[in-house]
């Protein structure tokens, strides 16, 4: 593996680690989704700079799915179904 590939791999690993932390922040209501989106999109842009543009589209889609899950969570919280929403977000993490 050359140095650029290794750098891209490290950035992707960091993206998924950050995504997990961002989900935990949103679930704990210590952060807004807007902050999460900004942070994750910034990391995705850095991945793009390493030449991993094929992966970028998939990661942007993942952030969009996360936003949908967060919106559903907010709806479910009003209906007292928080545990189900958390399970759904945890499923997203395992993708």
Secondary structure as GFF3:
##gff-version 3
##sequence-region A 1 95
A	DSSP	alpha_helix	3	27	.	.	.	ID=ss1
A	DSSP	alpha_helix	33	49	.	.	.	ID=ss2
A	DSSP	alpha_helix	53	78	.	.	.	ID=ss3
A	DSSP	alpha_helix	82	93	.	.	.	ID=ss4
###
